[in-house]
Amino acid sequence: MMIDRRQFLARAGATAMVLGAAPALAGGRARQFGVQLFSIPKMLEQDFAGAITFLAELGYREIETFGPYTFSDPQQIASWKRITPDLGFSGSGFFGKTLVEALAILKGNGMSVPSMHTDLHTLEGRMGQLAEAAHQLGAGYVTLPSIPADRRKSLDDYKRTAELFNRVGAEAIKHGVKFAYHNHGYGLKPMDGQVPLELLLQATDPALVFLELDIYWTVAGGADPIDYLNRHGNRYRLMHLKDMKQIHHFEGDGGTPDQWIKLFPYMTYLGDGAIALPAILSAAERVGVEHYFVEQDTVADPQKALQASAAYLRTLGFK
C-alpha cells in the first residue's frame, strides 16, 4: 500500500488521537529497549568494553550485532574488507574479542543479544556455525539486513528470493533459531504492477520467515509502518527505531545507494522528527513485536542521539 506525505501524516495523526498524545504501551507493560551496534562502530572499535558500558548506562538492555564474524562466509569477509576504507572503520562482529570475551562484557553490563545481523552467504552455507554462535549468545534470531542488489532486479528475482528465504528459514528452525528479514527502502513501490515486498511476504511461510521493520526506510519508501504491522503483525518480531526530521520519500524506487545517501541528513534521534512514533510503537506492541532496537547509523553525533532516544523511549513506557 503506497501513501503520500499528507496521507501518512493524516493517518498517523488520527491514530495518535485515538491512542492519546503520548500513549503508554498496550496493557501498561514496559518493554526493554535495545540498540543496533552499527550505531557506534567507531566507539566499539576503539574500546569495546567502554562502549558497551556507555550503552548500559543509558539504559539499553538489548543489543543487535552486525557481521561479518570470524565464522562468516569468506566471500562476505572479503567484501567487507573492500568497503571498510570508505566507512572509516573496519570492526564488526565482536570487534576483535572472542565470543566468550564479548559475552562476558555484555553480561557484566546486564545486556542480552536477541538478534544477530548477518549476510545471505552465511545464512545459505554456514547456518550451523551461525546458530552455534547464536546459542552461545542467547540470540533467538539470525537476521538478514538487506537483499543483495543482484537478487532484487525483477519480480522473478523476488520470487526466487522468497524460495530461498523459505529454505533458509527451515534450516534455521532445524538449528534452533529463527530467520528474520529486515526491510530496507526498496521493494515498497510497484514493479510491473506488483509491490515486491508484498510478493515476498505472500510467497514466504510465516512460520519460517519473520520480519524486522525499519520504520525510517519504510516511510522513506512511501509506505505506512502501521499498515504493515496491522496486515502482517504475526510476522513482525523486531523493529529498528529512528526518526526523520521531515517526511521525505525516495525520488525513485529506493534501490540504489545514491537514493539512501540523499535521505541520510534527515535521520535524527527519536522524538526529534516527524515520524509518528507513539502510534507506531503502540501498534507494534499490540501485534507482539518483541525487540526494539534504536539505530542511529548516520547521525552527526551518535552518542547524543542514543542518549536522547533512550530518554524519549522512557517517556513512552519503555524501561
C-alpha positions in Angstrom: 0.0 0.0 0.0 1.5 3.3 -1.1 0.7 6.6 0.6 1.8 10.2 0.1 3.0 12.5 2.7 -0.4 14.0 3.5 -2.0 10.6 3.9 0.8 9.4 6.1 0.6 12.4 8.4 -3.2 12.3 8.5 -3.4 8.6 9.3 -0.6 8.9 11.9 -2.3 11.8 13.5 -5.7 10.1 13.6 -4.2 7.1 15.3 -2.3 9.2 17.8 -5.5 10.9 18.7 -7.2 7.6 19.4 -4.3 6.3 21.4 -3.5 9.5 23.2 -0.9 12.2 22.6 1.9 10.1 24.2 0.4 6.6 24.9 2.0 4.2 27.2 2.5 0.8 25.8 -0.5 -1.5 25.5 -1.7 -3.0 28.7 0.7 -0.9 30.7 3.6 -3.3 30.2 7.1 -1.9 30.0 9.4 -3.1 27.3 13.2 -3.1 27.4 14.8 -1.2 24.5 17.9 -2.1 22.7 20.4 -0.8 20.1 21.9 -1.9 16.8 25.6 -1.8 17.3 26.1 -0.3 13.8 25.1 2.9 15.6 28.5 3.3 17.2 31.1 1.1 15.3 34.0 3.6 15.9 33.4 3.6 19.6 33.3 -0.2 19.7 36.5 -0.4 17.6 38.4 1.9 20.0 37.1 0.5 23.3 34.6 -2.4 23.1 34.1 -2.7 26.8 33.8 1.0 27.3 31.3 1.4 24.6 29.1 -1.4 26.0 29.2 0.2 29.4 28.3 3.6 27.8 25.2 1.9 26.3 24.2 0.2 29.5 24.5 3.4 31.5 22.0 5.0 29.1 19.5 2.2 29.8 20.0 0.0 26.8 19.5 -3.7 27.8 19.5 -5.4 24.5 21.9 -5.3 21.5 21.8 -6.4 18.0 25.2 -7.3 16.5 26.3 -7.0 12.9 28.6 -9.1 10.8 30.8 -10.3 9.3 32.0 -12.5 12.1 35.1 -14.7 12.2 32.9 -17.7 11.1 31.1 -15.8 8.3 31.4 -16.9 4.7 34.8 -15.9 3.2 33.0 -14.1 0.4 31.3 -11.7 2.9 34.5 -11.2 4.8 36.4 -10.2 1.6 33.5 -7.9 0.6 33.6 -6.2 3.9 37.3 -5.6 3.7 36.8 -3.9 0.3 34.3 -1.4 1.6 35.7 -0.6 5.0 38.1 2.1 3.7 35.1 4.2 2.7 33.3 3.5 6.0 36.1 4.9 8.2 36.2 1.8 10.4 36.8 -1.9 9.9 35.4 -3.6 13.1 32.4 -5.8 13.1 31.1 -8.9 14.9 32.7 -8.8 18.3 35.4 -6.2 17.4 38.4 -8.3 18.0 37.1 -10.0 21.1 36.3 -13.7 21.2 32.6 -14.6 21.6 33.3 -15.7 25.1 35.0 -12.4 25.9 32.3 -10.3 24.3 29.6 -12.2 26.1 31.3 -11.7 29.5 31.4 -7.9 28.9 27.7 -7.9 27.9 26.6 -10.0 30.8 28.7 -7.8 33.1 26.6 -4.8 32.0 23.3 -6.6 32.2 22.8 -6.8 28.4 21.4 -9.6 26.2 21.7 -10.3 22.4 18.3 -11.2 20.9 19.4 -10.8 17.3 22.4 -11.1 15.1 22.6 -9.4 11.7 24.4 -11.5 9.1 24.7 -11.9 5.4 23.0 -14.2 2.8 26.1 -16.2 2.0 26.5 -17.2 5.7 22.8 -17.9 6.0 22.9 -20.2 3.0 26.1 -22.0 3.7 27.1 -21.7 7.3 23.9 -21.9 9.3 25.5 -24.4 11.7 28.3 -22.1 12.8 25.9 -19.1 12.9 23.4 -21.0 15.0 26.1 -22.2 17.4 27.2 -18.6 18.0 23.6 -17.5 18.4 23.0 -20.2 21.0 26.1 -19.2 23.0 25.0 -15.5 22.9 21.3 -16.4 23.7 20.2 -14.9 20.3 16.9 -16.2 19.0 17.0 -14.5 15.6 19.5 -14.5 12.8 18.6 -11.5 10.7 19.3 -10.5 7.1 19.7 -6.7 6.9 19.2 -6.4 3.1 18.8 -8.3 -0.1 21.8 -8.1 -2.4 21.1 -5.9 -5.4 21.5 -8.7 -7.9 18.7 -10.6 -6.3 16.1 -7.9 -6.5 16.1 -6.6 -10.0 12.9 -8.1 -11.1 9.7 -9.8 -9.8 11.2 -13.1 -10.8 14.2 -12.3 -8.6 11.9 -11.6 -5.7 10.1 -14.9 -6.3 13.5 -16.8 -6.2 14.5 -14.8 -3.1 11.2 -15.9 -1.4 12.0 -19.5 -2.2 15.5 -19.1 -0.8 14.1 -17.4 2.3 11.8 -20.4 2.9 14.8 -22.7 2.7 16.9 -20.6 5.0 14.1 -20.3 7.4 13.6 -24.1 7.5 17.3 -24.6 8.1 17.3 -22.0 10.9 14.4 -23.8 12.6 16.4 -27.1 12.4 19.3 -25.4 14.2 17.0 -24.0 16.9 17.0 -20.3 15.8 14.6 -18.1 13.7 15.3 -16.4 10.5 14.2 -12.7 10.1 14.4 -10.3 7.2 15.0 -6.6 7.8 13.4 -4.4 5.1 15.2 -1.5 3.6 13.6 1.2 1.5 13.4 -0.8 -1.7 10.6 -3.2 -2.7 7.9 -0.9 -1.5 6.9 0.7 -4.8 5.2 -1.2 -7.6 7.3 -3.1 -10.1 5.4 -4.3 -13.1 2.1 -3.8 -11.3 3.1 -5.5 -8.1 4.8 -4.4 -4.8 7.9 -6.6 -4.4 7.7 -6.7 -0.6 4.1 -7.9 -0.8 5.1 -10.6 -3.2 7.9 -11.6 -0.8 5.5 -11.8 2.1 2.9 -13.7 0.2 5.4 -16.3 -1.1 7.2 -17.0 2.2 5.9 -19.1 5.1 5.1 -17.1 8.2 6.3 -20.0 10.3 9.7 -19.8 8.7 10.4 -16.2 7.8 9.9 -13.5 10.4 10.3 -9.8 9.9 12.2 -6.8 11.3 10.5 -3.5 10.5 12.8 -0.5 9.8 10.4 2.4 10.3 12.7 5.0 8.7 13.2 3.2 5.5 9.6 2.1 5.3 8.5 5.7 5.5 11.2 6.7 3.0 9.8 4.1 0.6 6.4 5.7 0.8 4.7 3.0 2.9 2.9 3.1 6.2 4.6 1.1 9.0 1.3 0.9 10.9 -0.4 -0.6 7.8 2.3 -3.3 7.5 2.1 -4.1 11.2 -1.7 -4.4 11.0 -1.7 -6.7 8.0 1.4 -8.8 8.9 1.6 -8.4 12.6 2.0 -12.1 13.2 5.4 -11.9 11.5 7.0 -8.7 12.9 9.1 -9.6 15.9 11.8 -7.0 15.7 12.0 -3.3 14.9 14.5 -0.6 14.1 13.8 2.8 15.5 14.9 6.1 14.2 13.2 9.4 13.4 13.1 11.7 10.3 13.4 15.5 10.7 10.8 16.0 7.9 8.9 13.3 6.0 10.8 12.6 2.8 10.4 9.9 0.2 12.9 8.4 -2.3 12.9 10.0 -5.7 13.0 6.6 -7.3 12.4 3.0 -6.1 14.8 3.3 -3.2 17.0 0.6 -4.6 20.3 2.4 -5.0 22.8 3.8 -2.5 22.6 7.3 -4.0 18.9 7.5 -3.0 19.7 6.4 0.5 22.5 8.9 0.8 20.1 11.8 -0.1 18.0 10.9 2.9 20.7 10.4 5.4 20.7 14.1 6.5 17.1 13.8 7.7 17.9 11.0 10.2 17.6 12.1 13.8 17.1 10.8 17.3 13.7 9.6 18.5 11.2 12.4 19.2 13.2 15.0 17.2 11.4 14.3 13.9 8.1 13.9 12.1 7.5 10.1 12.2 4.5 9.2 14.4 6.5 7.1 16.8 3.8 6.8 19.6 1.3 5.5 17.2 3.7 3.1 15.5 5.0 1.8 18.8 1.5 1.2 20.1 0.7 -0.8 17.0 3.9 -2.7 17.4 3.1 -3.6 21.0 -0.4 -4.7 20.1 0.7 -7.1 17.4 3.5 -8.6 19.5 6.8 -7.1 18.4 9.4 -8.5 20.9 12.5 -6.4 20.4 13.0 -2.7 19.7 16.5 -1.6 18.5 17.4 2.1 18.2 19.6 2.6 15.2 21.4 5.9 14.6 23.8 4.9 11.9 24.2 8.2 10.0 23.6 10.9 12.6 26.3 13.5 13.3 26.6 12.8 17.0 25.6 9.2 17.7 26.3 9.4 21.4 23.9 12.4 21.8 21.4 10.7 19.6 21.4 7.4 21.6 21.1 9.3 24.9 18.1 11.4 23.6 16.5 8.3 22.1 16.7 6.4 25.3 15.2 9.3 27.2 12.4 9.5 24.7 11.5 5.8 24.9 11.2 6.0 28.7 8.5 8.7 28.3 6.5 6.1 26.3 6.7 3.4 29.0 9.9 1.6 28.0 12.4 0.7 30.7 
